[in-house]
Amino acid sequence: MSIAISIIALGILVAFHELGHYAAARAVGMRVLRYSIGFFKPVFSWTSRKTGIVYQVGALPLGGFVQIKGMNPFEEGAFEDADSYQTKAAWKRAAVIAAGPIANFALAFVALAVLFSVGNPVEVNESRVGVVSRGGPAERAGIRIDDRVLAFDGTPISTWDELAGHLNASPDRRVTLLVRRGKVTRTIAVTPEDKGGVGLIGIGPPTTTVRLPVHEAVGAAFGKCVSAIGMTLGAFASWLTGEETKMSPVGPVGIVKMAASSLDVGVAHFVAFVTYLSLMLFLFNLFPLPALDGGRCLVLLGESIARRRLNRTVDAYVNTAGFFLLLGLIVVITVKELVFG
């Protein structure tokens, strides 16, 4: 059930992204031909009698697209018809392209503002276990939620930072935890898994619920969005320069697993994770790469500066090549996740 809900949530993120393109295209007078959630053969479709737009759900629910008249430069009437993408001003075309990522940012911002106002789980820095991942080393060793860790290999500890620091520094090494459960104290041996040189046993810190007034929640939500984007860009820059970083590519399988795990912890954690994914969709789609929204916006900027259009054949080939390279990368990561876990 957690996996199914996670897949649906990812589908909603993509649907909202495409809804941004859809709404912007109609707002600037472009004709929308099709709005699809998912790819391949439709399992459901409906055609609006008023607008002629086809709404459909594809057999593969991950992904989606909006078909706008004239987006294909070889389409009949692409450079002649008034309601075509190609005949609109550059700023209108850029607005339609950028509307998808902006919709994802807006969704994350609103969701976080609501979460902060109704109750946001905030980590507490004490050595009490707040989360135990299913199937992880901690669960297998018998560690339970609300267990308080008193010592690590005989060294007294009282904060989560101390516990996490010791565990992270002990990958693939059997360690001993002195644990208090209720009025009973026991010793539990566990071996942290090596995750990129970091020892992890599948536990999380305890949390307390904090509710903010609406005006503070709005400010906190915006700050959280900016902070998450900044941290991700910083980690990406470190990864590109070869510096030590915990960043690694994650495919659809890994994302669904992480979403399901966050849902197991609680609804608030799941919402927070999904909003982070929405921010990553915003950021990823703005990268200036072919087939991505950022790449298309970069081309439009170049056209505006040069005051001439990019050759339609070059445009089509570059975006098609970029799409298949991106698809190939996703397939490679997914196969790696399925084979190696």
Helices and strands as residue ranges (DSSP letters): H 2-27, E 32-47, E 54-68, G 85-87, H 90-118, E 120-123, E 131-132, H 137-141, E 148-152, E 155-156, H 160-168, E 175-181, E 184-190, E 193-195, E 198-200, E 203-204, E 207-210, H 214-240, H 252-265, H 267-285, H 293-306, H 312-340
